[in-house]
């Protein structure tokens, strides 16, 4: 039986049979706290009269079913989340009345009660297959329709959908109905309903289509922290940039942006009604990297109004046509139309690091992924679909030229507006404007997986001149695709302790060995940097002299981009067990003082933590952790007061605090007996300090509950759950496991928080060893939870990864070996838990032999 799954073949067959005209949805969300009334009226044609099809619905019950005026028995026609429609006519009308169920997992129609004021807030989240959780629908992206929503809700609520919000019609005591106008033809996964007593700030902008109303919404308890002016400014910059770049007017009638609670992702591009994670409403001081990330997310979702909403992929194997393009477009906009002119440096530092990590897992896949069914796509919102795809697009722009690339996109939007496309449709337009045959490029870059390594090999004569220079391209076993790369090679000289670029050479790398004739006869530089300016998607290595220079001058670069590229090279060598982890730790600790690039700091600190707690020789790990924690405190105290670096370094020192540590300084900052000049001990910093105390065994339930009582909010409850689960006691770990893994009913956000505390890096091994067997036994029944988001939270969040030992690896491998028929999505999650442990074991062996 199909359950809630849908295969590509089924979708293609249904699309060949059915063309949807209009879809009317009526919802009543006043019927109770657990369920709601939902009714769909769908008008559609059938290419083969007399045949049968089905409508999708995941809910409590179908209570009424009428096809072309004839009543059908729901009990006979609704099973396995499908409503069968037999004996179709050429033109059909089906009316389906049903009972839907609110969720607290961030899927379908999510219901949240704010603990501050007990108000109810609803929002929909439909990607990939969850519009069917709110209303009966043909759930696939190529069955577009004009959607009309009618919503009955409490009269004092805001009700937001894809079309402009109409005036409410009173329909009872304290109840009203909103009748929205039809949408353009869109896919069901970008329809939306957001409802509740949200506060709103309004504005307008003038676009190519005329005046566009703007709205920014959040819960009442977050209104004091909403910086709407900044968000409107970014939105207007994005509108102007994208309309000009794409030569295409904004496709919808209005643009609302809503910050929503207990959100699983960063944001969702619902047409004209984008929902965002509330983490982007800054109730405390945050790092500049998060502020920059919010801007990128805002622009990414705005780019989706064209990439994905106006023109939509036919099936989910072309999900990259949405995500990679939105990622490339938003970074381009950020670099060219906002104050973040170094956005591509940030992209290279953070996004490409994500891509390289994902591309070296055994579960890697082509950018154009093989998506057999809905279960496949649910786990493909990853570093390949987003970051690698955008990296490759950046390379394509360098390959064909910015103007031909832009002109191809303009032709693509003009030809396929409101339709569905495949990769071939895009290549046709780009080939026409660039004059290049892109089919070979597509096969090599979009349709194969894996990342190459580029290594300079030099021969130098006795005068110090380069006699031979080549770039070798190698591939990981099993991924032997040798790709072309358009890149720059930078030459650097040390002057007064700083590294200055003396020249740059453009090189087209193609094949296993590429000769760089421009280097022959030159004096060997102090440092030679392959892929300078970060144009290519490839791992890089340094020649022997360049490596020595980099290690001797860790802060030698005057620009953050080449510094980040060299540090990324050293990190990759550490991950590949070519360099000892403690040597990398030394480089990072020498680099951190004075570093001001927020995203580079964020990335280095994460890499430092992994190196210390996972890659270091186990015999040296505790000493390395303690010394690194102390060094971070020293660097933090020496940082310029009030800087981003100070904030990140204090947080990093807290993150390396564990059982038995001296936490005098942490406690003093929390209770105010010590003040670190410039450090604001606000809501978020208090929880950072308190969680460090909890992880050290110096904060009990009463202390955590007292902190929560001071500001009992949804975020506070999540932080408290994390802190309690981080305590280094068997009782705390058992309570966390019982609540989130064996229990039910907790929102996903709370399950995630408990998992973060349970598997906090640095947790004493003896506390987690008993859970190795329990974890793998739990995998046999975890799918019964019925929510992919919840399954993902449990499978990832409660893996006892801090153990990073052979026993954990072998137990996970044994489960995989004995469960070859487990659902593919579940197996992928488990494999992606195992692979980093295998990598860590190799790195530990290298560090021990360093």
N, C-alpha and C positions, 0 to 999 in steps of 0.2 A: 504494500500500500504506500502511496506517496507521502502520507502525513502532511507536513507543511512544506515539503520540498516541491520544486518545479524544475524540470530539466530543460536544457536549451532546445532539444528536439520538440518537446511539448509546446514550448513557447512559439517556436517557428511554425508549427502546425496550426496553432490557434490564431497567430497573426495572419496566416494565409487564408484562414476561414472567415475571420471576423474583422470588421471595420467599425469602430465605435464613433458615434456621432456626438451624443450628449450624455452627461452623467449628472443626475440631480441627487444630492445627498442631504437628508434631513436628520438632524441630531437633536436629542434632548438630554442634556447633561444634568438635569435636576432630579433624576429618578432615584438617586441614592449614592452612597459613597463608594460602592463597589462596581456597579454596572450602569450602563446608559442605553438609551433607545437609539437605534440607527436604522435608516431606511434608504435604500438606493433605488432609483429609477433610471435604468440604462436603456438608451435607444441605440441600436446597432444593426448593421446589415450582415448578411451571411452569403458567402460566395457559392455555397453548395446547399440550397434549400433541402430540408429533410434530414440534414446531419445533426450532430450533437456537439455541444461544447460545455464549458464549465466556467463559473464565476468563483473567485477566491474569497473566503472569509474565515478569520480566526477569531472565534468569540464563544459566548456561552450557548447561544441557541439561534436558530432561524425559526421565526414564528409565523412567517407568511411568505408565500411564493406564488407569483402570478406571471405567466408567460403568455403574451399576446391575448390577454383577457381571460385565459383559462387558469383556474387555481390548480396548483400542484401540491402534493403532500410533502412538506419539508422533511418529514422523517424518512421518506423514500428517496429524496433527492439531495440531502445534505449529509455528507460523510467525509472524513479525512480532510477537513478544511476546504472542501470543494462542493459547490452547488451545481449539480448537473442540469443542463437545459436540453431536453430532447426535442426532436421534430421541429427544427428551426425553420422559419419562413425567410424570404428574401430580406424583409425588413421586420425588425423585432423590437418589442418593448418588454423588458422584464422588470418587475417590481419585487423587491426583496426587503422584508421587515425582519429585524434581528435584534438581539441583545448583545452589546459589546461589553468588554470588561476593562476597567481602568487598570493601568499597570503602575508599578513603582520601579521598573527596570530600565526606563528610558527608551522603551519601544512602544509603538502604537500611540495611544493617548495616555500620557503620564499624568498622574494626579499627585499633588504635593500639598501638604498642610504646613503652613509656616508656623513654627513654634512661637514666634514673637507675638503674633496677633491671631493665630488660629484661622487665618484666611486660607481658602483653597485656591490653588493655581494649577491650571491645566496647560499642557503643550503637547503637540504631536511630534513624533519622530518616525519617519517612514522608510528611510534608506537602510537596507535594501528592500525587503519585502513586507513592510509593516503597515502600509495604508489599509491592507485587508484586516488589520486589527481594529480599525475604526469604522470601516464601512465595507460592504460587499463590493468587489471591484475586479476587473480584469487586471491582475497584478503583474504587469511586465512593461518595460519602458517604451516599447514600440506600439502599444495600443493607447495612443493619446486620445484625449477627448476634451471638450469644453465642460468644465466642472462648475456646477452651481450649488452653493452651500446655503442651507437654512438651519440656523442654530437657535435653540431655546436654552436660556441660561439665566442665572440670577440677574435682575435688572441693573444692579450696581456694578456689574463687571464690564471690563473691556473685552470685546470679542474681535479677534483679528483672523483674517484668512488671506487668500491670495489677491482677492479683489478689494477695492476700498470698502471700509466698514460703513454700512448703511445706518440710517437712524433706526433705533430700536423701537419695536412695536410692543407696548404692554399687552401681555396675554394672560395675566393672572396676578395674584398678590405677590409682589416682589419678584416677578418673573417677566421676561421679555423675550421676543424673537427677533433675530437679525436675518434679513433676506439679502444675501449677497448677489451681485450681478455675475453672469457667467465669466469664467476665465477664458483666455485664448486656449488653443489646443496644446495641452501639456500632459506630461506623464503623471501618473498617480503618485509616484514617490516624492514629487515636489509640491503636492498639495499640502495644505496646512490648516490647523486650527490651534489658536492660542487663546485662552480665555481665563479670566480671573480679574481681581481688582488691581491690575497692574497700574503703576504710575506711568505717565507718558510725558515726554518733551517733544514738541512738534516744530518743524521747519519746512521750508520748500527749497527747491533748486530749479533752475531753468536749464532744461536739456534740449536735445534735438527734437524730442517729441512734444516739448512745451513745458509747462510747469508740472513738476513731480512732487507730490506731498511726501514728506519724510517724517518718520516717527521713531523714537527710541524709547523702549519700555523696560521696566524692571519691577521687581516686587517692592512694595511700599517700604519695607524695612531696609532696603538697599538704596533708596533714593538719595540719602545724604552723600553717598559715595559716587554717584553717577556723574562722570565728567562728559556731559552731552556735547558741549561746544567742541571739544577735541574730536569726538566721534563724527559729528556733522562735518567738520572741516575735512577729515580724511575721506568721508563719503563723497563730498563734492569734488575733491581732487580726483578720486577714482572715477566718478561719472565722466568728468571732462576728459580724462586720459583714455578711458576705454572707448568712449564714443568716437573720439578722434582716431585712435589706433585701429579700431575695427571698421570705421566708416559706417557705423550702424547705430541707430537710435536705441536707447534703452527700451527693452521690449514690453514692459509692464506699466500699469497705471500709477502705481505708488511704490514706495520702498520703506518697509518697516524693519527695524532691527530690535529683537527682543532677547533680553538676558534671562535665562531660565534655570531653575534649580535641578540638582541631581542629574546633570547632563553627562552622557557617556563620552562625548567627543568634544572637539573644539567648537564646532558650529555646523549648521546644515543650511543648504542653499535653497530652501523653499521659495518658490517664485514670489517675489515681492514681499516676503515675510520671513526673513532670515532669523533663525534662532541661534543663540550663542550660549556657551557655558558661562555661568556666573563668576567663574574665576577671573573673567575679564572686567568685572566691576571691582575696582581696587579699594578694598576696605582698610588695607594697611599699606605701608610703603613696600613697593615691589622693585625688582631689579629692572634696569633699563632693557634687558633682553626680553623680559615679559611684556613690557610696554611695546617694544618693537614687534614682538610676536603677535600681540593683539592687532596692531596695524596691518600686519601681513594677513592675518586671518580675516579681518574685515574686508580687505581688498580681494582676497581669494574668493570669498563668498560672493562679492559683487561681480567678479569676473565670471562666475558660474551663471549669471543671468544670461550671458551669451553662450559660454562653453557649458553645455549641459541642459540649460533650460530652454533657450531659443532653438538650439540644435542639440539633439540628444542621441547618445549611442543607441544602436538597435538592440544590442544584447550586452550583457555585463562584461564580456571579454574585451570590449572597448571602453571599459571604465576609465582607462588612462586618458581617453579623449576629453573626459571631464577633468580629472584630478591633476594630471601632469600639466595640461595646458593652463588650468587655473593657477597652479603653483608657479609656472613660468611667467604668466601674465601678471600676477600679483607682485612678484619680486621685481619684474621690470618696471611696473608702475611705482612701486615703493622707491626704487633707485632713481627714477626720472621725474617723479611728480610730488615727492614728499621730502622731508628733511633727512630721511634715512638714505643718504646718497651712497652709503657703503653696504647697501642691502645685499649685493652679490657676495661680499665678504662674509656676511652673516650666513648666507645660503651655503657657501662653501664650507664654513666652519661647522655648522650644525646639521643642515639638511643633507648634505652629501655624506657626512659621517653616518647618519641614519641609513642612507642608501647603501653605503659600502658594507655596513654591518649586516643589513638584510640580504644583500646580494651574496654574502659568503656563508649564509646558512644553507643547510642541505635542502631546505624547502624553497629556495629561490626559484623564480619563474621569469619568463619573458615579460617585458612591459605590456605587450599584448598577450594577456594570460589566457590559458586554456580554462574556460569557465564552463563546466559541464552542467552545473545546476546552481541553485541558490546557495547551497551550503558551501560551494567553492568560493563564491564571491564574498561571503560574509567574513572570510579571513584574509581577503586581498586588499583591504584598506591599509596598505603597508608602505614601507620605504621604497619599494619598487614602483608601485603605482603613483606615488606622489614624488618623492625626491629623485629617484633615478630617472623617471620619465622627464622631469623638468630639467635635470642635468643634461640629458641627451638632447632635449629641445634646444637648450642653450648651445650645444655643440652644432646642431643643425642650423641654427641661425648664423653661427660663424661660418658654416660650410656653404650656405646658399646666399648669405647676405641679408641684412635686416630688412631692406626695402622689398626684395622679392618675397621674403617670408611674410611680411605684413600684407602685401598685395594678395598672396595666396589665401590668407585668413579672411580678408575682406570678400574675396570671391566665394569662399566656402560659406560664409554667413549669408550672403546674398542668395546663393543658389538653394541652400537647404533650410532656410528659416522655417521654424515650426515643424520640421521633419526629423527623421532619424537617419543616422549615417553609420558607416563603417570606416575603418582605416583607409580603404581604397578611395573613398570619396575625398578624403583629405589629401592623399598623395596626388590625385589627379590635379587638384588646384595648385598645389605647391610645385609640381612639375611644370605646369603651364606658365607660372610666373617666374620660375627660376631657370627654366631651360635645362634642367638636370634630370637625369634618370635616377629616381630615388628608390627604385624597387630593391636594388642590391643593398643600399643603405638601410632600408627598412628591415630586410631579412637579417642583416648583421646586428643592428642595434635594437630593433623593436621586437623581433620575433625569436631572439635567442637570449639565454640568461648568462650571468656571470660577469666578472670584472677582470680586466687585464691588469698586469703589472708592467710598468715601464721603468727600465733601468738603464742609466747611462754607463757605457763602458768606454774608458779612455786609455789610450797608450800615450805616454809622455816620454820624450827623448831626454838626453842628459842635459839639455839646455833649458828644460822646463817647458818646452813647447809641445803642443798636442800633435802627435803624429797620426793618430787614428781616433775617430769618435763615432760611435754608433749608439742608437737606442734600441735595446732589446725588448721585445714584447713577449711575455709569457702568460699562460693561462692556468687556472686551477684544473686539476684532473677532473675530467668529466665535462668541462666547459671550455673546450678548445677552440672557441671562435676568435680568430685573429681579426681585429677591427681596425678601420682607419681612424686616425685622430688628428684633428687640426689643433695645434698647440703652440705655445711659446716656450723657448728655453732661455732662462735668465742667467746672466753672468754677474757675480757679486765679488767685490773686493773689500777686505777689512781695512778701514781707515779710522784711526783713533778709537778703536774698539767697536766701531759700528760697521754694519754691512751695507754697502752702497751698490746699487745695480749700475754696472758699467755698460751693459749692452743687453739687447734682447733679440733673439733669432726666431722667426716664424718657421715652423717645421710641419710638414705633413707626414705623419708616421703611418706607414702602411706595410704590413707584413711582419714577420718575426724579427727582422733586423732592418733598421733604417739608418743609412749613413748620414751624418750631419757634416757635410763638407765645409760649411762656413766656419767650423771650429778648428779645422786643420791649419797648423802653423801659428795659432795663437798661443799666448802664454796661458798656462792652466790657471783658471780663476780660483780664488779661495773657496768659492761655493758655486756649484752649477745646479740650477733648479729646473728640472723638467716639469712642464705644465705650469710655469709661472703665469700669473693672471688667472689661473684656474679655469681654462676654457674647456679642457677635456674631462671626460669621466674615466678615470683610471687611478689605480694605486701607483704611487711613485716610490722610487728608491734613490738614495744618494750614493755617489762614488765615494771611495775611501777618504779622500781629502775633504770633500764637502761634508761628510758625516763628522769628521773631526772638528771642522770649523763650527758646525751647528752645535756640537756638544760643548765647545769652548766658549761660544758666544750665544747663550740661550736667549738673550734679549738684544741681540745685535741688530736685528732688522728695525729700520725706522718706520716701517709700514706693517699694519696688522695682517694683511693678506699673505705676503710671503712667509711671515712668522707662523701663521696658522697652517700654511701648507707644509712647512718643514716639521712642525709639531705633529701634524696629522701623519706624516711619514714615520716619525719615531713611534707614534702610537700604534700604527699599523704593524711596524716591525715587532713591537711588544706583543700584540695580539697574535702575530704569526710565529711567535717564539724564536725570533731572530735577535732579540734584544732582551736582557733581563729586566724584570719588572721593577726592581729596586733602582736600576739605572734610569728608567723612565721617571720614576718618582723623584729622583734627584733633579732631573731636568725640569720637571714641572715646578717643583718647589723653588728652583732658581729663577723660573720664568714669572711666577705669580707676583712678586713684589714690583709694584709700579704698573702692572697691567691694568688698562682702563677699558679695553674692549669687552663689553658686558657678555656678549654671547661666547667669545673665546674663553672668558673666565668660567662661564657656566659649563662649557664643554670640557675644559681642562679639569675642573673639579670633579666632574662625573668620571672622567677617565682615571683620575688620581684615585678615586674611591675604588673603582674596579681593580686597578692595579694592586692597591694595598690589600684589599680584602679577598680577591679572587686569584690574582696572578702571582703573588709573592710566594716564595718557598714556604710551605706551612710551618717549617721549623723557625722561620724568621718573621712570620706574619704578625705575631702579637707585638714584638719589639718595633716592627716597622709601623704598625698602626699607632702605637703610643707616641713614637717620635714624630710621625706625620701630624697627628692631632696637635701636639705641642707646638710644632713649627707653624701650623696654620693659625693657632692663637697668637703666636709671636708676630706673624705677618699681619694679621688682622689688627692687632694693637698698634702696629707701626703705620697702618694705612692712613691716608688722609681722612680726617673725620667727616662723616656724613656722605662718603662716597659709595658708589655701587659696589666697589671692591670690598669695602669694609663689611657691608651687609652680606655679601656672598661668602666671605671668608669666615665670619662668625657662624653662619649657618653650616658651612662645611665642617668646621671644627666640632660643632654639636653633632653632626651626622656621624662622626667617627668616634663618638662617645659610647661606651658600652659598660657592661657589668664590672663593678669594682673600681672604676675610674674615680680619681679625685675630681669632684664636681664643685669645688668651692667657688670657682669663678662663675660657673653657670648659675649656681644658686644666688650669688651676690648680684648678678645682673638681673635676675628675675625678681628678687625682693627689693631691689633698688639700693642696696648697701654699697654697690659699686656702680659707677656711671662711666660708660665708655663714650668719650666725647664724640658726638655726631650720630651715635647709634640710637635709633628710636625703638624703645621696647613697647611696641604696639601689639594689637591683637595677635597678628601672625607671629611676630618675634617671641611673644610670651609662650605661644604653643610650641615653637621651635625649642626654646630653652626648657620648657616643662617636659617635652618628649625626650630630650636628652637626659634629664634627671630620671625619668621613668625607665629609660633603657639602661641606666646605670644602677637601677634598683633603689633610687633615692626619692621616688614619688609613689605614694600609695593611692588607693581608690579615693580616699577622702580628699587628698590634695588635688587630684584631677577633677573630682566632682565640684570642689570649691571654685576652681578656675572656671568651669563651665557655668556655674551658677552666676558668676559675675557678668556673663554675656551669653545667655542660653539661646543660641541661634542654630540654624541647620548646619552651618559651617563649624560652629563650636562643637556640636555633637559629633561631627565627623572627626574633628581633631582629638576629642576626648576618646573616642573609640580607638583611634590609632595609638594614642599614648598608652592606654590600658593594655592593648595587645603587645606593645613594645617592651613591657616589663619583663625582666629576665628571671621569671619563675615558671615552674611547671604549671602552677594553677592559672596563671595569666594566659599561657599558651593554650591550655585546655579550654578555658572559657572562650577564647577567641575562636577556636576550632568549632566548638559546640554551637556558638551563635551564628557563624557565617557559613560553615560547611555542612553541619548536620541540621541546623535550624532553617527556618523559612520566614519570609515576610519582610526581611530587612531590605531597604532600598539599595540599589546597586552602589550608590555613592558611599554608603556605610560599609558594605561588604568590601569595597575597594580600600577604604581606610583601615579596616581591621586587617586586611591582607598586608598592607604596608607595614603595620606594626608587627604582625606575626612573623613575617620574613624580613624584618629590618636587617640590612647588611651589618655584619658584626655580631649578630645574635650568637651567644655561646652554643657551640655545637651539641653539647649534651642535651640541650633543651629541644633540639629539632630532630635528633636521630630517631626518636620513637615515632615520628610522623612520616618517615620514609615509607614504611609499609602501609600505614593508614592512608597516606596520600594516594598511592598507586591502587589500593583497594577501592578508594572512593571513585576513581575514574570509571569504574565499571557501571556506576549508576548515575553519574553526574548529568548525563544527557536527559534524564527524566525530569529535570527542572524545567524544561520546555522553553527557556529563554536563552538565546545564544549569548546575549550580553552577560547574563548571570553565570552561564557556564564558563565564559572567558574570564570573568573576574575570579572565579574560584580556581580554575585550572592554572591560571598564571599567578594569582596572588598568594596562593598557599603552597606553592612548590617550595620545598625547604632548600632553596638555592644557596643560602649562606654556608651550607656544608661544603660545597664545591670539592667533593672528594670522589674517589673511585667507586665507593659503595653506592653513592647517590646515582652516579652515571650508570652503573651496571643495573641498578634496580629499574631505572627508567627504560634502559634498553631491553631488559627482560620483559617489561610490560608491552613494549612495542612488538617484540618478537612473538609474544603469546596472544596478541590482539590484532592480527593482520586485517580483520574485517571490521574493526571499530570505525565509526564515522570518520570520513576523511578530514573534516574540519577539526575534530577532536584530536586525531593523530597528529595533525599539523601543529596544534598548540603544544602537544607533548614533545614532539621533535624539537620545537623551538625552545623548549625548556632544557632539553638534553644537550643540544649543540654547544651552547656557551660553556657548559660544564666540561665537555671534551676539549674545547679550546683552552679553558683554564688549566686543565691538567697538563697539557703540553707547555703552557707558559710557566707553570710552577716548576716543571722539570728543567726548563731553560734557566730560570732564575736560580735554582739550586746549584746548577753547574756553571753559573756566571763567574 
